[in-house]
Amino acid sequence: MKSISRKYICILFVFQPLFLLCQITIKEMDKKIEEKIVIKPEPYDSLKNWETHENEKDYKMYIGLQVYLPPFVNQTDESMRIEIGNRTYNEYEIPILFTQTPTIINLDSLNKTMTLREYNLRGEIKKITIYKKAATLAYKPFILSSLKDYTTDSRVYLIVTNDISIGDKYYTIIDVIYGERRDSLYKRIRENLKSQDVSGQFQDNYVFSQSYKYNRVFVLKNDISGDTTYCVDLERFFLVPYFVKQKELFKNKKLVYDDLKTGSGDWSSFVNSDIVTFDTRYEIKKENDKGKDVTEGKEVVVVPGSKWYCSDVTLVKEKSTSRYESRTYNIRYILGNEKNEEIALESLKGFMTEVEYLKREANNKIQMEQLLIKQKQELQLRNENVRKATEKRKAECVNLYGQINGELIAQEKIKIGMTQEMCKYAWGNPYSSNKTTIKDRVTENWFYLMGYILYFENGILSRIEE
């Protein structure tokens, strides 16, 4: 019995470490906290206009910059409208600024109503809703006009941002919202809409629903009223720093259209080419390719090397090709020349200031002079090396073959009576040869370029044939 107990004790002693290793242990890892290192953000470059950025946070470079919204006119013509879902809007009248809190418009006080009819499958009216109020997210809302929605046989009103209230105004970008902050903003807007009393009220949230197409929201402050507004697309706004910089660089400056400046990148196709534009001060009637009478400006051809004067950098309202007035503005550089021609260009690519042009020409002249000096020095060095090589070869030839033959061989000249070795030293190896042995005479023919044949008898040049 004791021996059995001893055996169990021995077994337990042997396997005790294994039991300990098989136990599950829990350990908390020490956390190391590293300091967050932030690189200085890239500042906005006033030489650049609006740019598309792949990284949303790069749009933050516009925070603090002033932007300008040019004046525009809300269009009321029915044919200018577009249908989106069961609503119809003018393409340019979709509110471009919106707020977090809806604005309530009392339709009764305006003697207007919004009537919507719903139909069943048989085309019978099952419900008519008359709205006495309208809730909209548009900043400074304005009911443009009564509009017939033919898909539902309803009469509604188009709510837009008031052109007089927001046009021809300056704003400052105070924030750029994206990611989770953007989602939170839209959540608050939805909650604000839901919190409104919707009984007898038309909910106009189109501007909000369309904002989801954009990954970012710009927060703007009206520089006059101090109002905070939101915008998802700043295409119609102009960057004031960029505009000011363009005026500083080009207004009242003499310019030269220089084809050499366009010799790289996407504009390489414009090298040595003219620019065909129009002087819009003159109207010339002509017939287009469809046989219709049209009016356009006087044609102006801008040729390389021509000189111009930039009288202004300004915003110009684009002329529409249709009978409807356009509301689109673009930056234009107003240039004039000695022929009293005046043109308005979107871009000055291919142009440079006369100061830059003269400076470049002066640098080119200096570089050309330096190049000529360098070429002259290189030529002198080559000539000196050739002279030394020639004298060395002449000395070698005279030493080997005597004064008379040596001088001829050094000049790569041969004559009857020279040996094969002399001829090879003078002309080099032939490209082909043949050899004939007859009794005590050995003849060889060496063939050189340009049709020359050298005839040798017993190793001595006997005849030269061209």
C-alpha positions as CSV (number, residue, x, y, z in Angstrom):
1,M,0.0,0.0,0.0
2,K,2.9,2.3,0.9
3,S,4.6,1.5,-2.4
4,I,1.5,2.4,-4.3
5,S,1.2,5.7,-2.4
6,R,4.9,6.4,-3.2
7,K,4.2,5.7,-6.9
8,Y,1.3,8.3,-7.0
9,I,3.4,10.8,-5.2
10,C,6.2,10.3,-7.8
11,I,3.8,10.6,-10.7
12,L,2.2,13.8,-9.2
13,F,5.7,15.2,-8.7
14,V,6.7,14.5,-12.3
15,F,3.5,15.8,-14.0
16,Q,3.0,18.8,-11.7
17,P,4.7,21.3,-14.1
18,L,2.5,20.1,-17.0
19,F,-0.6,20.8,-14.9
20,L,0.6,24.3,-14.2
21,L,1.3,24.9,-17.9
22,C,-2.2,23.8,-18.9
23,Q,-3.8,26.5,-16.8
24,I,-5.4,29.5,-18.7
25,T,-3.9,32.9,-17.7
26,I,-5.2,36.4,-18.2
27,K,-2.9,39.4,-18.7
28,E,-3.6,43.0,-19.4
29,M,-1.3,44.6,-22.0
30,D,0.3,47.9,-21.1
31,K,-1.0,50.6,-23.3
32,K,1.4,53.1,-24.8
33,I,0.1,56.5,-25.7
34,E,1.9,58.3,-28.5
35,E,1.6,62.0,-28.9
36,K,-0.4,63.1,-32.0
37,I,1.9,64.9,-34.4
38,V,0.0,67.2,-36.8
39,I,1.6,68.6,-40.0
40,K,0.9,72.2,-40.8
41,P,-2.0,72.2,-43.3
42,E,-1.4,73.4,-46.8
43,P,-2.5,77.0,-47.1
44,Y,-4.6,78.3,-50.0
45,D,-2.7,79.6,-52.9
46,S,-4.3,82.8,-54.3
47,L,-3.0,81.9,-57.8
48,K,-5.4,79.0,-57.9
49,N,-9.1,79.1,-58.5
50,W,-11.6,76.5,-57.2
51,E,-10.1,73.0,-57.4
52,T,-11.5,69.5,-56.9
53,H,-9.9,67.6,-54.1
54,E,-9.9,63.8,-53.6
55,N,-9.5,64.2,-49.8
56,E,-12.5,66.0,-48.2
57,K,-10.3,67.6,-45.5
58,D,-8.4,69.5,-48.2
59,Y,-11.4,71.7,-48.8
60,K,-10.6,73.2,-45.4
61,M,-8.0,75.4,-47.1
62,Y,-10.9,77.6,-48.1
63,I,-12.0,78.3,-44.5
64,G,-11.7,82.0,-43.8
65,L,-11.8,83.1,-47.5
66,Q,-14.3,85.5,-48.8
67,V,-16.5,84.6,-51.8
68,Y,-18.8,86.6,-54.0
69,L,-22.1,85.6,-55.5
70,P,-22.9,87.8,-58.5
71,P,-26.4,89.1,-59.1
72,F,-28.9,86.9,-60.9
73,V,-32.5,87.0,-61.9
74,N,-35.0,84.3,-61.0
75,Q,-36.4,83.0,-64.3
76,T,-40.2,82.6,-64.6
77,D,-40.5,81.2,-68.1
78,E,-42.2,77.8,-68.1
79,S,-40.0,76.4,-70.9
80,M,-36.9,76.9,-68.8
81,R,-38.1,74.5,-66.1
82,I,-37.0,70.9,-65.5
83,E,-39.0,68.1,-64.0
84,I,-37.5,66.2,-61.0
85,G,-39.8,63.5,-59.6
86,N,-43.2,65.1,-59.3
87,R,-41.8,68.5,-58.9
88,T,-40.7,70.9,-61.6
89,Y,-37.9,73.4,-61.2
90,N,-35.9,75.9,-63.2
91,E,-32.4,74.5,-63.5
92,Y,-30.9,77.7,-62.0
93,E,-33.6,78.3,-59.4
94,I,-33.0,75.3,-57.2
95,P,-32.2,77.1,-53.9
96,I,-28.4,77.3,-53.6
97,L,-28.4,78.3,-49.9
98,F,-30.3,76.6,-47.1
99,T,-30.6,76.7,-43.4
100,Q,-31.0,74.2,-40.5
101,T,-34.4,75.5,-39.4
102,P,-37.3,75.6,-41.9
103,T,-39.0,78.9,-42.7
104,I,-42.8,78.9,-42.6
105,I,-44.5,80.8,-45.4
106,N,-48.1,81.8,-44.7
107,L,-49.8,81.2,-48.0
108,D,-53.1,82.7,-46.8
109,S,-51.5,86.1,-46.3
110,L,-50.2,85.9,-49.9
111,N,-53.6,84.9,-51.2
112,K,-52.0,81.7,-52.5
113,T,-52.7,78.0,-52.0
114,M,-51.0,74.8,-52.9
115,T,-53.3,72.1,-54.2
116,L,-52.3,68.5,-54.7
117,R,-54.6,65.8,-56.2
118,E,-54.1,62.1,-55.7
119,Y,-55.6,59.6,-58.1
120,N,-56.5,55.9,-57.8
121,L,-55.7,53.2,-60.4
122,R,-58.9,54.1,-62.4
123,G,-57.8,57.7,-62.6
124,E,-60.4,59.0,-60.2
125,I,-59.5,61.6,-57.7
126,K,-59.3,60.0,-54.2
127,K,-57.9,62.9,-52.3
128,I,-57.4,66.6,-52.6
129,T,-55.0,68.4,-50.2
130,I,-55.0,72.1,-49.9
131,Y,-52.0,73.6,-48.1
132,K,-52.3,77.0,-46.3
133,K,-48.6,77.0,-45.2
134,A,-45.3,75.9,-46.7
135,A,-42.2,74.9,-44.8
136,T,-38.9,75.3,-46.8
137,L,-35.2,75.1,-46.0
138,A,-34.3,77.6,-48.6
139,Y,-32.4,80.7,-47.2
140,K,-34.4,83.9,-47.8
141,P,-37.3,81.9,-49.5
142,F,-39.3,83.4,-52.2
143,I,-42.4,81.9,-54.0
144,L,-41.5,82.4,-57.6
145,S,-44.7,81.6,-59.5
146,S,-47.7,79.3,-59.8
147,L,-46.7,76.1,-61.5
148,K,-48.8,73.3,-63.0
149,D,-47.5,69.8,-62.2
150,Y,-49.0,67.7,-65.1
151,T,-48.0,64.4,-63.5
152,T,-50.6,64.9,-60.7
153,D,-52.7,67.6,-62.2
154,S,-51.8,69.7,-59.3
155,R,-51.0,73.4,-58.8
156,V,-48.1,74.2,-56.6
157,Y,-45.7,77.1,-56.1
158,L,-42.0,77.1,-56.9
159,I,-40.1,78.1,-53.7
160,V,-36.6,79.5,-54.5
161,T,-33.9,81.6,-52.8
162,N,-34.7,85.2,-53.3
163,D,-32.3,86.5,-55.9
164,I,-32.4,90.1,-54.6
165,S,-31.6,89.0,-51.0
166,I,-28.6,86.8,-51.8
167,G,-27.3,88.0,-55.2
168,D,-24.5,90.6,-55.4
169,K,-23.4,89.8,-51.9
170,Y,-20.2,88.7,-50.2
171,Y,-19.9,85.7,-47.9
172,T,-17.1,84.2,-45.8
173,I,-16.5,80.4,-45.6
174,I,-16.4,79.6,-41.9
175,D,-16.5,75.8,-42.0
176,V,-16.5,72.7,-44.2
177,I,-18.5,69.8,-42.9
178,Y,-18.0,66.2,-44.1
179,G,-18.1,62.7,-42.8
180,E,-19.9,62.1,-39.5
181,R,-20.4,65.9,-38.9
182,R,-22.3,66.1,-42.2
183,D,-24.5,63.2,-41.2
184,S,-25.2,64.8,-37.9
185,L,-26.1,68.1,-39.6
186,Y,-28.6,66.3,-41.9
187,K,-30.0,64.4,-38.9
188,R,-30.7,67.7,-37.1
189,I,-32.3,69.1,-40.2
190,R,-34.6,66.1,-40.5
191,E,-35.5,66.5,-36.8
192,N,-36.2,70.2,-37.3
193,L,-38.6,69.4,-40.2
194,K,-40.4,66.7,-38.2
195,S,-40.8,69.1,-35.3
196,Q,-42.9,71.5,-37.4
197,D,-46.7,71.4,-37.3
198,V,-47.4,69.6,-40.6
199,S,-51.2,69.9,-40.5
200,G,-52.2,72.0,-43.5
201,Q,-48.5,72.6,-44.3
202,F,-46.6,71.8,-47.4
203,Q,-43.1,70.4,-46.7
204,D,-40.6,71.7,-49.3
205,N,-37.4,69.8,-48.5
206,Y,-36.1,69.3,-52.0
207,V,-32.9,71.3,-51.4
208,F,-32.2,69.1,-48.4
209,S,-32.7,65.8,-50.3
210,Q,-30.5,67.0,-53.2
211,S,-27.7,67.8,-50.8
212,Y,-27.1,64.1,-50.3
213,K,-25.4,64.0,-53.7
214,Y,-22.5,65.9,-52.2
215,N,-19.9,64.7,-49.7
216,R,-19.4,68.1,-48.1
217,V,-21.3,71.1,-46.9
218,F,-19.8,74.6,-46.9
219,V,-20.9,76.9,-44.0
220,L,-21.1,80.5,-45.1
221,K,-21.6,83.7,-43.2
222,N,-23.4,86.6,-44.9
223,D,-20.9,89.5,-44.5
224,I,-23.7,92.0,-44.2
225,S,-26.3,90.4,-42.1
226,G,-24.1,87.9,-40.3
227,D,-26.6,85.0,-41.1
228,T,-25.1,81.5,-41.2
229,T,-26.2,79.5,-44.3
230,Y,-25.2,76.3,-45.9
231,C,-24.2,75.4,-49.5
232,V,-23.2,72.2,-51.1
233,D,-21.9,73.6,-54.4
234,L,-19.9,76.8,-54.7
235,E,-19.7,76.8,-58.5
236,R,-21.6,80.0,-58.8
237,F,-19.5,81.8,-56.2
238,F,-16.2,83.5,-57.0
239,L,-13.1,83.3,-54.8
240,V,-12.3,86.9,-53.9
241,P,-8.6,86.3,-53.2
242,Y,-8.1,84.7,-56.6
243,F,-10.0,87.5,-58.3
244,V,-8.0,90.2,-56.5
245,K,-4.7,88.4,-57.3
246,Q,-5.6,88.3,-61.0
247,K,-6.3,92.0,-61.0
248,E,-3.0,92.7,-59.3
249,L,-1.1,90.6,-61.8
250,F,-2.6,91.7,-65.0
251,K,-4.8,94.9,-64.8
252,N,-3.1,97.8,-66.6
253,K,-0.2,95.5,-67.7
254,K,1.2,95.1,-71.2
255,L,1.0,91.6,-72.4
256,V,2.5,89.6,-75.2
257,Y,0.9,86.5,-76.8
258,D,3.9,84.1,-76.8
259,D,3.5,80.7,-78.3
260,L,6.7,79.5,-76.5
261,K,4.9,79.8,-73.2
262,T,2.3,77.1,-74.2
263,G,4.9,74.5,-75.2
264,S,4.2,72.0,-72.5
265,G,1.4,70.1,-70.8
266,D,-2.2,70.1,-72.1
267,W,-1.6,73.3,-74.1
268,S,1.2,71.9,-76.3
269,S,-1.2,71.7,-79.2
270,F,-1.4,75.5,-79.2
271,V,2.3,76.0,-80.1
272,N,2.8,78.3,-83.1
273,S,-1.0,78.6,-83.4
274,D,-3.3,81.7,-83.5
275,I,-6.2,82.4,-81.2
276,V,-9.5,83.2,-83.0
277,T,-11.9,85.3,-80.8
278,F,-14.4,88.1,-81.2
279,D,-14.6,91.8,-80.5
280,T,-18.1,91.9,-79.0
281,R,-18.4,95.7,-79.3
282,Y,-19.2,95.1,-83.0
283,E,-22.2,93.1,-84.2
284,I,-21.9,91.4,-87.6
285,K,-24.8,89.6,-89.1
286,K,-24.0,86.5,-91.0
287,E,-25.7,83.3,-92.2
288,N,-24.8,80.1,-90.3
289,D,-24.4,76.6,-91.7
290,K,-28.1,76.0,-91.3
291,G,-29.1,79.0,-93.3
292,K,-30.2,81.1,-90.4
293,D,-29.2,84.7,-89.8
294,V,-27.1,85.1,-86.7
295,T,-25.2,87.9,-85.1
296,E,-21.8,87.6,-83.6
297,G,-18.8,89.9,-82.8
298,K,-16.1,91.0,-85.1
299,E,-13.5,88.3,-85.6
300,V,-10.1,89.0,-84.1
301,V,-7.0,86.8,-84.7
302,V,-4.4,86.8,-81.9
303,V,-1.1,85.9,-83.5
304,P,2.1,84.8,-81.7
305,G,4.2,87.8,-80.7
306,S,1.3,90.3,-80.8
307,K,1.2,92.9,-78.1
308,W,-1.9,93.7,-75.9
309,Y,-2.9,95.9,-73.0
310,C,-5.1,94.5,-70.2
311,S,-7.5,97.3,-69.3
312,D,-9.5,95.3,-66.8
313,V,-10.1,92.0,-65.0
314,T,-13.8,91.8,-64.3
315,L,-16.9,89.6,-64.2
316,V,-18.9,89.4,-67.4
317,K,-22.4,88.0,-67.8
318,E,-22.4,85.4,-70.5
319,K,-24.7,85.8,-73.5
320,S,-27.0,82.9,-74.0
321,T,-27.5,81.5,-77.5
322,S,-31.2,81.2,-76.7
323,R,-33.7,84.0,-76.3
324,Y,-33.6,83.6,-72.5
325,E,-31.3,85.8,-70.5
326,S,-28.3,83.9,-69.1
327,R,-27.4,84.3,-65.4
328,T,-23.9,82.9,-65.6
329,Y,-20.9,85.1,-64.9
330,N,-17.3,84.3,-65.7
331,I,-14.0,86.1,-65.1
332,R,-12.9,87.9,-68.2
333,Y,-9.6,89.6,-69.1
334,I,-10.3,92.7,-71.3
335,L,-7.4,93.1,-73.8
336,G,-6.9,95.8,-76.4
337,N,-4.3,96.4,-79.1
338,E,-3.0,99.2,-81.3
339,K,-5.6,98.3,-84.0
340,N,-8.4,99.3,-81.5
341,E,-9.5,95.7,-81.3
342,E,-10.9,94.6,-77.9
343,I,-11.3,91.0,-76.8
344,A,-12.5,89.4,-73.6
345,L,-10.7,86.1,-72.7
346,E,-11.5,83.5,-70.1
347,S,-7.9,82.6,-69.7
348,L,-4.5,84.2,-70.3
349,K,-2.7,80.9,-71.1
350,G,-0.2,81.6,-73.8
351,F,0.2,85.3,-72.6
352,M,2.9,86.8,-70.5
353,T,3.5,90.3,-69.3
354,E,5.8,92.4,-71.5
355,V,8.2,92.7,-68.6
356,E,8.4,89.0,-68.3
357,Y,8.7,88.7,-72.1
358,L,11.6,91.3,-72.3
359,K,13.3,89.7,-69.3
360,R,13.1,86.3,-71.0
361,E,14.3,87.6,-74.3
362,A,17.2,89.3,-72.5
363,N,18.0,86.0,-70.7
364,N,17.7,84.2,-74.0
365,K,20.2,86.6,-75.5
366,I,22.6,86.1,-72.7
367,Q,22.2,82.4,-72.9
368,M,22.7,82.5,-76.6
369,E,25.9,84.6,-76.2
370,Q,27.1,82.2,-73.5
371,L,26.3,79.3,-75.8
372,L,28.2,80.8,-78.7
373,I,31.2,81.5,-76.4
374,K,31.1,77.9,-75.1
375,Q,30.8,76.5,-78.7
376,K,33.7,78.7,-79.8
377,Q,35.8,77.4,-76.9
378,E,34.9,73.8,-77.6
379,L,35.8,74.3,-81.3
380,Q,39.1,75.8,-80.3
381,L,39.8,72.9,-78.0
382,R,38.9,70.4,-80.7
383,N,41.1,72.2,-83.3
384,E,44.0,72.2,-80.8
385,N,43.5,68.5,-80.1
386,V,43.4,67.8,-83.9
387,R,46.5,69.9,-84.4
388,K,48.4,68.0,-81.7
389,A,47.2,64.7,-83.0
390,T,48.2,65.7,-86.5
391,E,51.7,66.8,-85.4
392,K,52.1,63.6,-83.4
393,R,51.1,61.4,-86.4
394,K,53.4,63.4,-88.8
395,A,56.3,62.9,-86.4
396,E,55.5,59.2,-86.2
397,C,55.2,58.8,-90.0
398,V,58.4,60.8,-90.7
399,N,60.2,58.7,-88.1
400,L,59.0,55.4,-89.8
401,Y,59.1,56.3,-93.5
402,G,61.3,59.3,-93.9
403,Q,60.6,63.0,-94.5
404,I,58.9,62.8,-98.0
405,N,56.8,59.7,-97.6
406,G,56.2,60.4,-94.0
407,E,54.6,63.8,-94.7
408,L,52.4,62.3,-97.4
409,I,51.2,59.4,-95.2
410,A,50.5,61.8,-92.4
411,Q,48.2,63.7,-94.8
412,E,46.5,60.3,-95.7
413,K,48.0,60.5,-99.2
414,I,49.5,57.6,-101.1
415,K,51.7,57.3,-104.3
416,I,53.0,54.6,-106.6
417,G,56.0,52.8,-105.1
418,M,54.8,52.8,-101.5
419,T,54.7,49.5,-99.6
420,Q,51.6,47.8,-98.4
421,E,52.5,48.9,-94.9
422,M,52.7,52.6,-95.9
423,C,49.3,52.4,-97.8
424,K,47.6,50.7,-94.8
425,Y,49.1,53.4,-92.4
426,A,47.7,56.1,-94.7
427,W,44.3,54.7,-95.7
428,G,43.7,52.0,-93.2
429,N,42.6,48.4,-93.9
430,P,40.6,47.8,-97.2
431,Y,37.1,46.4,-96.9
432,S,38.0,43.6,-99.3
433,S,41.1,42.2,-101.0
434,N,42.3,39.3,-103.2
435,K,45.8,37.8,-103.7
436,T,47.4,35.9,-106.6
437,T,50.7,34.1,-106.6
438,I,52.5,33.3,-110.0
439,K,56.0,31.8,-109.9
440,D,58.2,34.6,-108.5
441,R,55.5,37.3,-108.5
442,V,52.7,38.0,-106.0
443,T,49.9,40.4,-106.9
444,E,47.3,41.8,-104.6
445,N,44.2,44.0,-105.1
446,W,42.9,46.1,-102.2
447,F,39.3,47.5,-102.5
448,Y,38.4,50.8,-100.7
449,L,35.3,52.8,-100.5
450,M,34.4,55.3,-103.3
451,G,35.5,52.7,-105.8
452,Y,39.3,53.0,-105.3
453,I,41.4,49.8,-106.1
454,L,45.1,49.6,-105.2
455,Y,47.2,47.1,-107.1
456,F,50.4,45.6,-105.5
457,E,53.2,43.6,-107.0
458,N,55.4,41.8,-104.6
459,G,54.2,44.2,-101.8
460,I,54.8,47.4,-103.8
461,L,52.0,49.7,-105.0
462,S,52.1,49.6,-108.8
463,R,48.7,51.1,-109.8
464,I,45.8,53.2,-108.4
465,E,42.4,52.8,-110.1
466,E,39.4,55.0,-109.4
